[in-house]
Amino acid sequence: MGAIGTSQEGAHQNVVPQLALNAKEVGVDAHHFGDSFIPGMCDPELLYAYSVAIRGRRHTWNRMALSGRGFRA
């Protein structure tokens, strides 16, 4: 498991993909992203950039589209 939980989760958007690629290179398969953006959640744009760096845009969009399935308000 890899964690970004001190100040990196508030880093510039160009830094986050490099953190993601470094984690992938060393074999991290579970990623924890901290919540410095708003208490309780991380910056969605940085999380998106991290995901695209690891999985690519097509797979990230596919997972985002599937994430709403089964949700009932």
mmCIF file of the N, C-alpha and C atoms, coordinates in Angstrom:
data_MODEL
# 
_entry.id   MODEL 
# 
loop_
_atom_site.group_PDB 
_atom_site.id 
_atom_site.type_symbol 
_atom_site.label_atom_id 
_atom_site.label_alt_id 
_atom_site.label_comp_id 
_atom_site.label_asym_id 
_atom_site.label_entity_id 
_atom_site.label_seq_id 
_atom_site.pdbx_PDB_ins_code 
_atom_site.Cartn_x 
_atom_site.Cartn_y 
_atom_site.Cartn_z 
_atom_site.occupancy 
_atom_site.B_iso_or_equiv 
_atom_site.pdbx_formal_charge 
_atom_site.auth_seq_id 
_atom_site.auth_comp_id 
_atom_site.auth_asym_id 
_atom_site.auth_atom_id 
_atom_site.pdbx_PDB_model_num 
ATOM 1   N N  . MET A 1 1  ? 0.849   -1.178 0.000   1.00 0.00 ? 1  MET A N  1 
ATOM 2   C CA . MET A 1 1  ? 0.000   0.000  0.000   1.00 0.00 ? 1  MET A CA 1 
ATOM 3   C C  . MET A 1 1  ? 0.889   1.234  0.000   1.00 0.00 ? 1  MET A C  1 
ATOM 4   N N  . GLY A 1 2  ? 0.496   2.189  -0.791  1.00 0.00 ? 2  GLY A N  1 
ATOM 5   C CA . GLY A 1 2  ? 1.199   3.469  -0.839  1.00 0.00 ? 2  GLY A CA 1 
ATOM 6   C C  . GLY A 1 2  ? 0.279   4.560  -0.326  1.00 0.00 ? 2  GLY A C  1 
ATOM 7   N N  . ALA A 1 3  ? 0.849   5.541  0.328   1.00 0.00 ? 3  ALA A N  1 
ATOM 8   C CA . ALA A 1 3  ? 0.042   6.623  0.899   1.00 0.00 ? 3  ALA A CA 1 
ATOM 9   C C  . ALA A 1 3  ? 0.605   7.974  0.523   1.00 0.00 ? 3  ALA A C  1 
ATOM 10  N N  . ILE A 1 4  ? -0.285  8.875  0.163   1.00 0.00 ? 4  ILE A N  1 
ATOM 11  C CA . ILE A 1 4  ? 0.044   10.270 -0.036  1.00 0.00 ? 4  ILE A CA 1 
ATOM 12  C C  . ILE A 1 4  ? -0.793  10.989 1.007   1.00 0.00 ? 4  ILE A C  1 
ATOM 13  N N  . GLY A 1 5  ? -0.192  11.311 2.128   1.00 0.00 ? 5  GLY A N  1 
ATOM 14  C CA . GLY A 1 5  ? -1.008  11.797 3.218   1.00 0.00 ? 5  GLY A CA 1 
ATOM 15  C C  . GLY A 1 5  ? -0.434  12.929 4.037   1.00 0.00 ? 5  GLY A C  1 
ATOM 16  N N  . THR A 1 6  ? 0.635   13.567 3.600   1.00 0.00 ? 6  THR A N  1 
ATOM 17  C CA . THR A 1 6  ? 1.147   14.686 4.382   1.00 0.00 ? 6  THR A CA 1 
ATOM 18  C C  . THR A 1 6  ? 0.816   15.985 3.672   1.00 0.00 ? 6  THR A C  1 
ATOM 19  N N  . SER A 1 7  ? 1.655   16.447 2.777   1.00 0.00 ? 7  SER A N  1 
ATOM 20  C CA . SER A 1 7  ? 1.316   17.657 2.030   1.00 0.00 ? 7  SER A CA 1 
ATOM 21  C C  . SER A 1 7  ? 1.281   17.413 0.534   1.00 0.00 ? 7  SER A C  1 
ATOM 22  N N  . GLN A 1 8  ? 1.650   16.221 0.089   1.00 0.00 ? 8  GLN A N  1 
ATOM 23  C CA . GLN A 1 8  ? 1.692   15.944 -1.348  1.00 0.00 ? 8  GLN A CA 1 
ATOM 24  C C  . GLN A 1 8  ? 0.312   15.973 -1.981  1.00 0.00 ? 8  GLN A C  1 
ATOM 25  N N  . GLU A 1 9  ? -0.738  15.620 -1.217  1.00 0.00 ? 9  GLU A N  1 
ATOM 26  C CA . GLU A 1 9  ? -2.059  15.618 -1.820  1.00 0.00 ? 9  GLU A CA 1 
ATOM 27  C C  . GLU A 1 9  ? -2.534  17.022 -2.177  1.00 0.00 ? 9  GLU A C  1 
ATOM 28  N N  . GLY A 1 10 ? -1.844  18.022 -1.685  1.00 0.00 ? 10 GLY A N  1 
ATOM 29  C CA . GLY A 1 10 ? -2.142  19.403 -2.062  1.00 0.00 ? 10 GLY A CA 1 
ATOM 30  C C  . GLY A 1 10 ? -1.138  19.948 -3.057  1.00 0.00 ? 10 GLY A C  1 
ATOM 31  N N  . ALA A 1 11 ? -0.340  19.085 -3.629  1.00 0.00 ? 11 ALA A N  1 
ATOM 32  C CA . ALA A 1 11 ? 0.717   19.490 -4.557  1.00 0.00 ? 11 ALA A CA 1 
ATOM 33  C C  . ALA A 1 11 ? 0.140   20.000 -5.875  1.00 0.00 ? 11 ALA A C  1 
ATOM 34  N N  . HIS A 1 12 ? 0.998   20.629 -6.656  1.00 0.00 ? 12 HIS A N  1 
ATOM 35  C CA . HIS A 1 12 ? 0.609   21.108 -7.976  1.00 0.00 ? 12 HIS A CA 1 
ATOM 36  C C  . HIS A 1 12 ? 0.199   19.920 -8.838  1.00 0.00 ? 12 HIS A C  1 
ATOM 37  N N  . GLN A 1 13 ? -0.717  20.147 -9.748  1.00 0.00 ? 13 GLN A N  1 
ATOM 38  C CA . GLN A 1 13 ? -1.262  19.058 -10.565 1.00 0.00 ? 13 GLN A CA 1 
ATOM 39  C C  . GLN A 1 13 ? -0.211  18.356 -11.414 1.00 0.00 ? 13 GLN A C  1 
ATOM 40  N N  . ASN A 1 14 ? 0.907   18.997 -11.708 1.00 0.00 ? 14 ASN A N  1 
ATOM 41  C CA . ASN A 1 14 ? 1.971   18.352 -12.484 1.00 0.00 ? 14 ASN A CA 1 
ATOM 42  C C  . ASN A 1 14 ? 2.794   17.376 -11.644 1.00 0.00 ? 14 ASN A C  1 
ATOM 43  N N  . VAL A 1 15 ? 2.758   17.514 -10.326 1.00 0.00 ? 15 VAL A N  1 
ATOM 44  C CA . VAL A 1 15 ? 3.544   16.661 -9.437  1.00 0.00 ? 15 VAL A CA 1 
ATOM 45  C C  . VAL A 1 15 ? 2.851   15.310 -9.216  1.00 0.00 ? 15 VAL A C  1 
ATOM 46  N N  . VAL A 1 16 ? 1.542   15.326 -9.133  1.00 0.00 ? 16 VAL A N  1 
ATOM 47  C CA . VAL A 1 16 ? 0.773   14.131 -8.777  1.00 0.00 ? 16 VAL A CA 1 
ATOM 48  C C  . VAL A 1 16 ? 0.969   12.969 -9.756  1.00 0.00 ? 16 VAL A C  1 
ATOM 49  N N  . PRO A 1 17 ? 0.946   13.173 -11.072 1.00 0.00 ? 17 PRO A N  1 
ATOM 50  C CA . PRO A 1 17 ? 1.198   12.032 -11.964 1.00 0.00 ? 17 PRO A CA 1 
ATOM 51  C C  . PRO A 1 17 ? 2.570   11.396 -11.745 1.00 0.00 ? 17 PRO A C  1 
ATOM 52  N N  . GLN A 1 18 ? 3.574   12.198 -11.420 1.00 0.00 ? 18 GLN A N  1 
ATOM 53  C CA . GLN A 1 18 ? 4.899   11.633 -11.157 1.00 0.00 ? 18 GLN A CA 1 
ATOM 54  C C  . GLN A 1 18 ? 4.882   10.792 -9.892  1.00 0.00 ? 18 GLN A C  1 
ATOM 55  N N  . LEU A 1 19 ? 4.159   11.244 -8.850  1.00 0.00 ? 19 LEU A N  1 
ATOM 56  C CA . LEU A 1 19 ? 4.011   10.434 -7.638  1.00 0.00 ? 19 LEU A CA 1 
ATOM 57  C C  . LEU A 1 19 ? 3.328   9.114  -7.963  1.00 0.00 ? 19 LEU A C  1 
ATOM 58  N N  . ALA A 1 20 ? 2.311   9.170  -8.815  1.00 0.00 ? 20 ALA A N  1 
ATOM 59  C CA . ALA A 1 20 ? 1.575   7.960  -9.197  1.00 0.00 ? 20 ALA A CA 1 
ATOM 60  C C  . ALA A 1 20 ? 2.487   6.990  -9.950  1.00 0.00 ? 20 ALA A C  1 
ATOM 61  N N  . LEU A 1 21 ? 3.252   7.502  -10.885 1.00 0.00 ? 21 LEU A N  1 
ATOM 62  C CA . LEU A 1 21 ? 4.149   6.638  -11.669 1.00 0.00 ? 21 LEU A CA 1 
ATOM 63  C C  . LEU A 1 21 ? 5.254   6.045  -10.802 1.00 0.00 ? 21 LEU A C  1 
ATOM 64  N N  . ASN A 1 22 ? 5.755   6.831  -9.839  1.00 0.00 ? 22 ASN A N  1 
ATOM 65  C CA . ASN A 1 22 ? 6.762   6.294  -8.913  1.00 0.00 ? 22 ASN A CA 1 
ATOM 66  C C  . ASN A 1 22 ? 6.164   5.169  -8.080  1.00 0.00 ? 22 ASN A C  1 
ATOM 67  N N  . ALA A 1 23 ? 4.932   5.343  -7.615  1.00 0.00 ? 23 ALA A N  1 
ATOM 68  C CA . ALA A 1 23 ? 4.272   4.292  -6.830  1.00 0.00 ? 23 ALA A CA 1 
ATOM 69  C C  . ALA A 1 23 ? 4.073   3.037  -7.673  1.00 0.00 ? 23 ALA A C  1 
ATOM 70  N N  . LYS A 1 24 ? 3.648   3.220  -8.917  1.00 0.00 ? 24 LYS A N  1 
ATOM 71  C CA . LYS A 1 24 ? 3.439   2.080  -9.810  1.00 0.00 ? 24 LYS A CA 1 
ATOM 72  C C  . LYS A 1 24 ? 4.755   1.354  -10.084 1.00 0.00 ? 24 LYS A C  1 
ATOM 73  N N  . GLU A 1 25 ? 5.818   2.114  -10.243 1.00 0.00 ? 25 GLU A N  1 
ATOM 74  C CA . GLU A 1 25 ? 7.135   1.542  -10.538 1.00 0.00 ? 25 GLU A CA 1 
ATOM 75  C C  . GLU A 1 25 ? 7.635   0.643  -9.406  1.00 0.00 ? 25 GLU A C  1 
ATOM 76  N N  . VAL A 1 26 ? 7.336   1.010  -8.162  1.00 0.00 ? 26 VAL A N  1 
ATOM 77  C CA . VAL A 1 26 ? 7.813   0.201  -7.037  1.00 0.00 ? 26 VAL A CA 1 
ATOM 78  C C  . VAL A 1 26 ? 6.822   -0.879 -6.631  1.00 0.00 ? 26 VAL A C  1 
ATOM 79  N N  . GLY A 1 27 ? 5.698   -0.982 -7.341  1.00 0.00 ? 27 GLY A N  1 
ATOM 80  C CA . GLY A 1 27 ? 4.780   -2.088 -7.122  1.00 0.00 ? 27 GLY A CA 1 
ATOM 81  C C  . GLY A 1 27 ? 3.605   -1.824 -6.199  1.00 0.00 ? 27 GLY A C  1 
ATOM 82  N N  . VAL A 1 28 ? 3.285   -0.567 -5.942  1.00 0.00 ? 28 VAL A N  1 
ATOM 83  C CA . VAL A 1 28 ? 2.132   -0.256 -5.092  1.00 0.00 ? 28 VAL A CA 1 
ATOM 84  C C  . VAL A 1 28 ? 0.859   -0.652 -5.826  1.00 0.00 ? 28 VAL A C  1 
ATOM 85  N N  . ASP A 1 29 ? -0.006  -1.405 -5.175  1.00 0.00 ? 29 ASP A N  1 
ATOM 86  C CA . ASP A 1 29 ? -1.272  -1.790 -5.799  1.00 0.00 ? 29 ASP A CA 1 
ATOM 87  C C  . ASP A 1 29 ? -2.492  -1.306 -5.020  1.00 0.00 ? 29 ASP A C  1 
ATOM 88  N N  . ALA A 1 30 ? -2.284  -0.691 -3.879  1.00 0.00 ? 30 ALA A N  1 
ATOM 89  C CA . ALA A 1 30 ? -3.370  -0.054 -3.126  1.00 0.00 ? 30 ALA A CA 1 
ATOM 90  C C  . ALA A 1 30 ? -2.893  1.351  -2.779  1.00 0.00 ? 30 ALA A C  1 
ATOM 91  N N  . HIS A 1 31 ? -3.645  2.349  -3.195  1.00 0.00 ? 31 HIS A N  1 
ATOM 92  C CA . HIS A 1 31 ? -3.224  3.740  -3.051  1.00 0.00 ? 31 HIS A CA 1 
ATOM 93  C C  . HIS A 1 31 ? -4.150  4.467  -2.083  1.00 0.00 ? 31 HIS A C  1 
ATOM 94  N N  . HIS A 1 32 ? -3.548  5.164  -1.124  1.00 0.00 ? 32 HIS A N  1 
ATOM 95  C CA . HIS A 1 32 ? -4.310  6.001  -0.198  1.00 0.00 ? 32 HIS A CA 1 
ATOM 96  C C  . HIS A 1 32 ? -3.995  7.444  -0.528  1.00 0.00 ? 32 HIS A C  1 
ATOM 97  N N  . PHE A 1 33 ? -5.031  8.246  -0.733  1.00 0.00 ? 33 PHE A N  1 
ATOM 98  C CA . PHE A 1 33 ? -4.867  9.652  -1.071  1.00 0.00 ? 33 PHE A CA 1 
ATOM 99  C C  . PHE A 1 33 ? -5.458  10.472 0.060   1.00 0.00 ? 33 PHE A C  1 
ATOM 100 N N  . GLY A 1 34 ? -4.669  11.369 0.641   1.00 0.00 ? 34 GLY A N  1 
ATOM 101 C CA . GLY A 1 34 ? -5.101  12.149 1.804   1.00 0.00 ? 34 GLY A CA 1 
ATOM 102 C C  . GLY A 1 34 ? -6.222  13.135 1.515   1.00 0.00 ? 34 GLY A C  1 
ATOM 103 N N  . ASP A 1 35 ? -6.595  13.899 2.539   1.00 0.00 ? 35 ASP A N  1 
ATOM 104 C CA . ASP A 1 35 ? -7.776  14.760 2.436   1.00 0.00 ? 35 ASP A CA 1 
ATOM 105 C C  . ASP A 1 35 ? -7.506  16.212 2.791   1.00 0.00 ? 35 ASP A C  1 
ATOM 106 N N  . SER A 1 36 ? -6.425  16.798 2.275   1.00 0.00 ? 36 SER A N  1 
ATOM 107 C CA . SER A 1 36 ? -6.117  18.176 2.648   1.00 0.00 ? 36 SER A CA 1 
ATOM 108 C C  . SER A 1 36 ? -6.951  19.206 1.894   1.00 0.00 ? 36 SER A C  1 
ATOM 109 N N  . PHE A 1 37 ? -7.629  18.822 0.837   1.00 0.00 ? 37 PHE A N  1 
ATOM 110 C CA . PHE A 1 37 ? -8.404  19.761 0.026   1.00 0.00 ? 37 PHE A CA 1 
ATOM 111 C C  . PHE A 1 37 ? -9.604  20.282 0.812   1.00 0.00 ? 37 PHE A C  1 
ATOM 112 N N  . ILE A 1 38 ? -10.453 19.399 1.217   1.00 0.00 ? 38 ILE A N  1 
ATOM 113 C CA . ILE A 1 38 ? -11.609 19.687 2.064   1.00 0.00 ? 38 ILE A CA 1 
ATOM 114 C C  . ILE A 1 38 ? -11.604 18.588 3.115   1.00 0.00 ? 38 ILE A C  1 
ATOM 115 N N  . PRO A 1 39 ? -11.820 18.919 4.387   1.00 0.00 ? 39 PRO A N  1 
ATOM 116 C CA . PRO A 1 39 ? -11.827 17.837 5.387   1.00 0.00 ? 39 PRO A CA 1 
ATOM 117 C C  . PRO A 1 39 ? -12.766 16.701 4.972   1.00 0.00 ? 39 PRO A C  1 
ATOM 118 N N  . GLY A 1 40 ? -12.203 15.508 4.885   1.00 0.00 ? 40 GLY A N  1 
ATOM 119 C CA . GLY A 1 40 ? -12.983 14.335 4.507   1.00 0.00 ? 40 GLY A CA 1 
ATOM 120 C C  . GLY A 1 40 ? -12.869 13.926 3.058   1.00 0.00 ? 40 GLY A C  1 
ATOM 121 N N  . MET A 1 41 ? -12.235 14.748 2.212   1.00 0.00 ? 41 MET A N  1 
ATOM 122 C CA . MET A 1 41 ? -12.062 14.365 0.805   1.00 0.00 ? 41 MET A CA 1 
ATOM 123 C C  . MET A 1 41 ? -10.831 15.031 0.217   1.00 0.00 ? 41 MET A C  1 
ATOM 124 N N  . CYS A 1 42 ? -10.270 14.382 -0.788  1.00 0.00 ? 42 CYS A N  1 
ATOM 125 C CA . CYS A 1 42 ? -9.123  14.977 -1.474  1.00 0.00 ? 42 CYS A CA 1 
ATOM 126 C C  . CYS A 1 42 ? -9.625  15.792 -2.668  1.00 0.00 ? 42 CYS A C  1 
ATOM 127 N N  . ASP A 1 43 ? -8.715  16.514 -3.274  1.00 0.00 ? 43 ASP A N  1 
ATOM 128 C CA . ASP A 1 43 ? -9.043  17.303 -4.459  1.00 0.00 ? 43 ASP A CA 1 
ATOM 129 C C  . ASP A 1 43 ? -9.381  16.352 -5.603  1.00 0.00 ? 43 ASP A C  1 
ATOM 130 N N  . PRO A 1 44 ? -10.615 16.384 -6.124  1.00 0.00 ? 44 PRO A N  1 
ATOM 131 C CA . PRO A 1 44 ? -11.007 15.447 -7.178  1.00 0.00 ? 44 PRO A CA 1 
ATOM 132 C C  . PRO A 1 44 ? -10.155 15.563 -8.445  1.00 0.00 ? 44 PRO A C  1 
ATOM 133 N N  . GLU A 1 45 ? -9.688  16.752 -8.780  1.00 0.00 ? 45 GLU A N  1 
ATOM 134 C CA . GLU A 1 45 ? -8.868  16.915 -9.981  1.00 0.00 ? 45 GLU A CA 1 
ATOM 135 C C  . GLU A 1 45 ? -7.512  16.240 -9.817  1.00 0.00 ? 45 GLU A C  1 
ATOM 136 N N  . LEU A 1 46 ? -6.934  16.305 -8.618  1.00 0.00 ? 46 LEU A N  1 
ATOM 137 C CA . LEU A 1 46 ? -5.659  15.629 -8.385  1.00 0.00 ? 46 LEU A CA 1 
ATOM 138 C C  . LEU A 1 46 ? -5.844  14.120 -8.372  1.00 0.00 ? 46 LEU A C  1 
ATOM 139 N N  . LEU A 1 47 ? -6.930  13.657 -7.794  1.00 0.00 ? 47 LEU A N  1 
ATOM 140 C CA . LEU A 1 47 ? -7.214  12.224 -7.788  1.00 0.00 ? 47 LEU A CA 1 
ATOM 141 C C  . LEU A 1 47 ? -7.415  11.714 -9.217  1.00 0.00 ? 47 LEU A C  1 
ATOM 142 N N  . TYR A 1 48 ? -8.080  12.515 -10.042 1.00 0.00 ? 48 TYR A N  1 
ATOM 143 C CA . TYR A 1 48 ? -8.276  12.160 -11.447 1.00 0.00 ? 48 TYR A CA 1 
ATOM 144 C C  . TYR A 1 48 ? -6.923  12.078 -12.169 1.00 0.00 ? 48 TYR A C  1 
ATOM 145 N N  . ALA A 1 49 ? -6.058  13.070 -11.955 1.00 0.00 ? 49 ALA A N  1 
ATOM 146 C CA . ALA A 1 49 ? -4.733  13.070 -12.590 1.00 0.00 ? 49 ALA A CA 1 
ATOM 147 C C  . ALA A 1 49 ? -3.921  11.858 -12.149 1.00 0.00 ? 49 ALA A C  1 
ATOM 148 N N  . TYR A 1 50 ? -4.034  11.493 -10.885 1.00 0.00 ? 50 TYR A N  1 
ATOM 149 C CA . TYR A 1 50 ? -3.336  10.316 -10.349 1.00 0.00 ? 50 TYR A CA 1 
ATOM 150 C C  . TYR A 1 50 ? -3.842  9.052  -11.040 1.00 0.00 ? 50 TYR A C  1 
ATOM 151 N N  . SER A 1 51 ? -5.157  8.926  -11.157 1.00 0.00 ? 51 SER A N  1 
ATOM 152 C CA . SER A 1 51 ? -5.757  7.753  -11.780 1.00 0.00 ? 51 SER A CA 1 
ATOM 153 C C  . SER A 1 51 ? -5.376  7.636  -13.255 1.00 0.00 ? 51 SER A C  1 
ATOM 154 N N  . VAL A 1 52 ? -5.417  8.744  -13.971 1.00 0.00 ? 52 VAL A N  1 
ATOM 155 C CA . VAL A 1 52 ? -5.068  8.727  -15.394 1.00 0.00 ? 52 VAL A CA 1 
ATOM 156 C C  . VAL A 1 52 ? -3.605  8.325  -15.572 1.00 0.00 ? 52 VAL A C  1 
ATOM 157 N N  . ALA A 1 53 ? -2.731  8.787  -14.684 1.00 0.00 ? 53 ALA A N  1 
ATOM 158 C CA . ALA A 1 53 ? -1.312  8.430  -14.788 1.00 0.00 ? 53 ALA A CA 1 
ATOM 159 C C  . ALA A 1 53 ? -1.105  6.931  -14.603 1.00 0.00 ? 53 ALA A C  1 
ATOM 160 N N  . ILE A 1 54 ? -1.871  6.317  -13.710 1.00 0.00 ? 54 ILE A N  1 
ATOM 161 C CA . ILE A 1 54 ? -1.699  4.893  -13.428 1.00 0.00 ? 54 ILE A CA 1 
ATOM 162 C C  . ILE A 1 54 ? -2.434  4.012  -14.433 1.00 0.00 ? 54 ILE A C  1 
ATOM 163 N N  . ARG A 1 55 ? -3.692  4.335  -14.700 1.00 0.00 ? 55 ARG A N  1 
ATOM 164 C CA . ARG A 1 55 ? -4.540  3.444  -15.502 1.00 0.00 ? 55 ARG A CA 1 
ATOM 165 C C  . ARG A 1 55 ? -4.763  3.906  -16.934 1.00 0.00 ? 55 ARG A C  1 
ATOM 166 N N  . GLY A 1 56 ? -4.551  5.179  -17.200 1.00 0.00 ? 56 GLY A N  1 
ATOM 167 C CA . GLY A 1 56 ? -4.872  5.736  -18.510 1.00 0.00 ? 56 GLY A CA 1 
ATOM 168 C C  . GLY A 1 56 ? -6.278  6.329  -18.505 1.00 0.00 ? 56 GLY A C  1 
ATOM 169 N N  . ARG A 1 57 ? -6.522  7.192  -19.474 1.00 0.00 ? 57 ARG A N  1 
ATOM 170 C CA . ARG A 1 57 ? -7.796  7.911  -19.518 1.00 0.00 ? 57 ARG A CA 1 
ATOM 171 C C  . ARG A 1 57 ? -8.984  6.997  -19.771 1.00 0.00 ? 57 ARG A C  1 
ATOM 172 N N  . ARG A 1 58 ? -8.857  6.064  -20.707 1.00 0.00 ? 58 ARG A N  1 
ATOM 173 C CA . ARG A 1 58 ? -9.983  5.195  -21.059 1.00 0.00 ? 58 ARG A CA 1 
ATOM 174 C C  . ARG A 1 58 ? -10.450 4.358  -19.867 1.00 0.00 ? 58 ARG A C  1 
ATOM 175 N N  . HIS A 1 59 ? -9.512  3.733  -19.172 1.00 0.00 ? 59 HIS A N  1 
ATOM 176 C CA . HIS A 1 59 ? -9.887  2.895  -18.026 1.00 0.00 ? 59 HIS A CA 1 
ATOM 177 C C  . HIS A 1 59 ? -10.429 3.756  -16.876 1.00 0.00 ? 59 HIS A C  1 
ATOM 178 N N  . THR A 1 60 ? -9.835  4.920  -16.657 1.00 0.00 ? 60 THR A N  1 
ATOM 179 C CA . THR A 1 60 ? -10.324 5.817  -15.605 1.00 0.00 ? 60 THR A CA 1 
ATOM 180 C C  . THR A 1 60 ? -11.757 6.228  -15.886 1.00 0.00 ? 60 THR A C  1 
ATOM 181 N N  . TRP A 1 61 ? -12.051 6.619  -17.117 1.00 0.00 ? 61 TRP A N  1 
ATOM 182 C CA . TRP A 1 61 ? -13.422 7.031  -17.458 1.00 0.00 ? 61 TRP A CA 1 
ATOM 183 C C  . TRP A 1 61 ? -14.394 5.862  -17.310 1.00 0.00 ? 61 TRP A C  1 
ATOM 184 N N  . ASN A 1 62 ? -13.961 4.674  -17.715 1.00 0.00 ? 62 ASN A N  1 
ATOM 185 C CA . ASN A 1 62 ? -14.806 3.494  -17.586 1.00 0.00 ? 62 ASN A CA 1 
ATOM 186 C C  . ASN A 1 62 ? -15.147 3.242  -16.116 1.00 0.00 ? 62 ASN A C  1 
ATOM 187 N N  . ARG A 1 63 ? -14.149 3.292  -15.243 1.00 0.00 ? 63 ARG A N  1 
ATOM 188 C CA . ARG A 1 63 ? -14.385 3.064  -13.813 1.00 0.00 ? 63 ARG A CA 1 
ATOM 189 C C  . ARG A 1 63 ? -15.270 4.161  -13.217 1.00 0.00 ? 63 ARG A C  1 
ATOM 190 N N  . MET A 1 64 ? -15.105 5.393  -13.682 1.00 0.00 ? 64 MET A N  1 
ATOM 191 C CA . MET A 1 64 ? -15.962 6.486  -13.198 1.00 0.00 ? 64 MET A CA 1 
ATOM 192 C C  . MET A 1 64 ? -17.407 6.252  -13.612 1.00 0.00 ? 64 MET A C  1 
ATOM 193 N N  . ALA A 1 65 ? -17.615 5.791  -14.834 1.00 0.00 ? 65 ALA A N  1 
ATOM 194 C CA . ALA A 1 65 ? -18.972 5.548  -15.310 1.00 0.00 ? 65 ALA A CA 1 
ATOM 195 C C  . ALA A 1 65 ? -19.627 4.397  -14.548 1.00 0.00 ? 65 ALA A C  1 
ATOM 196 N N  . LEU A 1 66 ? -18.853 3.379  -14.219 1.00 0.00 ? 66 LEU A N  1 
ATOM 197 C CA . LEU A 1 66 ? -19.393 2.232  -13.494 1.00 0.00 ? 66 LEU A CA 1 
ATOM 198 C C  . LEU A 1 66 ? -19.621 2.502  -12.019 1.00 0.00 ? 66 LEU A C  1 
ATOM 199 N N  . SER A 1 67 ? -18.988 3.553  -11.486 1.00 0.00 ? 67 SER A N  1 
ATOM 200 C CA . SER A 1 67 ? -19.061 3.789  -10.050 1.00 0.00 ? 67 SER A CA 1 
ATOM 201 C C  . SER A 1 67 ? -20.464 4.172  -9.582  1.00 0.00 ? 67 SER A C  1 
ATOM 202 N N  . GLY A 1 68 ? -21.328 4.643  -10.473 1.00 0.00 ? 68 GLY A N  1 
ATOM 203 C CA . GLY A 1 68 ? -22.686 5.025  -10.089 1.00 0.00 ? 68 GLY A CA 1 
ATOM 204 C C  . GLY A 1 68 ? -23.679 3.892  -10.144 1.00 0.00 ? 68 GLY A C  1 
ATOM 205 N N  . ARG A 1 69 ? -23.289 2.741  -10.679 1.00 0.00 ? 69 ARG A N  1 
ATOM 206 C CA . ARG A 1 69 ? -24.211 1.613  -10.797 1.00 0.00 ? 69 ARG A CA 1 
ATOM 207 C C  . ARG A 1 69 ? -24.616 1.091  -9.407  1.00 0.00 ? 69 ARG A C  1 
ATOM 208 N N  . GLY A 1 70 ? -25.877 0.815  -9.272  1.00 0.00 ? 70 GLY A N  1 
ATOM 209 C CA . GLY A 1 70 ? -26.354 0.230  -8.042  1.00 0.00 ? 70 GLY A CA 1 
ATOM 210 C C  . GLY A 1 70 ? -26.630 1.239  -6.948  1.00 0.00 ? 70 GLY A C  1 
ATOM 211 N N  . PHE A 1 71 ? -26.344 2.520  -7.213  1.00 0.00 ? 71 PHE A N  1 
ATOM 212 C CA . PHE A 1 71 ? -26.587 3.538  -6.193  1.00 0.00 ? 71 PHE A CA 1 
ATOM 213 C C  . PHE A 1 71 ? -28.069 3.901  -6.168  1.00 0.00 ? 71 PHE A C  1 
ATOM 214 N N  . ARG A 1 72 ? -28.623 3.884  -5.008  1.00 0.00 ? 72 ARG A N  1 
ATOM 215 C CA . ARG A 1 72 ? -30.025 4.290  -4.849  1.00 0.00 ? 72 ARG A CA 1 
ATOM 216 C C  . ARG A 1 72 ? -30.105 5.322  -3.733  1.00 0.00 ? 72 ARG A C  1 
ATOM 217 N N  . ALA A 1 73 ? -30.679 6.457  -4.039  1.00 0.00 ? 73 ALA A N  1 
ATOM 218 C CA . ALA A 1 73 ? -30.791 7.520  -3.026  1.00 0.00 ? 73 ALA A CA 1 
ATOM 219 C C  . ALA A 1 73 ? -31.945 7.258  -2.070  1.00 0.00 ? 73 ALA A C  1 
# 
